[in-house]
Each structure stands twice: as C-alpha cells, then as structure tokens.
C-alpha cells in the first residue's frame, strides 16, 4: 500500500509539472527507505536535471546510481554499466565494472543492456573480441525484437542462413540503415537482374542512402 501511494503521488507531481516536489519526495524515500527505484530516479535527476528540479551534482548522482544498481535495479545497472564503458559522466572508464553491471542488467531482462554487451564483445570495446559471447547476447536481444541486434544476429550467429536472413529483413524493415544496405546487397547477390528480389534489393540499398 505504501509503495502504491508513493508511485501515485510521484506520478501526480510529474504529470502536473511539479518536478521539484517530485524530486524532493523521491529524494526523501531514496535516503530514508533505501528504495532502489527512487534511488535511480534521484540519480538521473542529479546527473541530468531536465526540468530544473534540482542542482546538477554528478558525484551524488553516481552515488545514488550505484546504490540502486547494487540492489539489482535493471535501469540503474544499465546506466552505470554504460557510464563505466564510455565515461558518460566524466568518470574514469572501467571496462571490467561496465561489463559486470551490464551483464547483471541483461540477466534482469534489460533489453538495451543485452544488445550492448553483445556489441562490446563483437567490437572488442575495452576487451578482446569474442564472437561466441557476442552471439549469445545478440541472439537473446534479437529474440526479444531488438532491431539492431537482429542485424548483428545475421552477421554473427550460427543459425540457418534463411533464419538469419529473416532477422536481417526485419531489421531492414525497421529502418536500420546498416541492415537496409546489407539486406539489399544479399537480395542482389542471390538473384538475377530480372527477378523481383533484385529490384527489391536496389530499393533497400537506395533507402540506406536517404
């Protein structure tokens, strides 16, 4: 009942533009009740106060973000992991911690974290490239309808060609430029100039250029 009241009050404040009131409310809960969702919301406000609801404070924001992430709140795990990988908030990059938090977020079904871990292993961002590990994460994200992951699933996963091609087509249809070009190229390479698929391939390659 208490958590439902908290959410109702906070949602009301945000809906009606009482951003400072919402922040102060969440800040009190984050400190007094150690509620991980509130810790995350306070962290994001401190790191990037979009509505002037508080004074920007990177140090405190990261402290709250870590408190939330260490309680396995997926959004916080993703944000903290991303910030370690790319130094988003000006802190020293730490790839080991970044992978740790992103992998934890993936285990908690955070879709974007799952895709990002695949990309990190695929491209070797701060680590040695590992196609086997990247396959696992790309495929997990692709199965949950992540359009960029579907493109990398085509490039990287040990699947039947036509199963991979289906992923590539879905990614291309979503408007992802890399997938549009690759799908168009695949159609052209596997058809004759008189075939409908050849013309379809040309259209996808041109769509990539828009």
Buried (B, 14 or more C-beta within 10 A) or exposed (E): EEEEEBEEBBEEBBEEEBBBBBBBBBBEBBBEEEBBBBBBBBBBBBBEBEEEBBEEBEEBBBBBBBBBBBBEBBBBBBBBBBBBBEEEBEEEBBEEBBBBBBBBBBEBEBBBBBBBBBBBBBEEBBBEEEBEBBBBBBBBBBEEEBBBBBBBBBBBBEBEEEEBBBBBBBBBBBEBEBBBBBBBBBBBEEBEEEEEBBEBBBEBBEBBEE
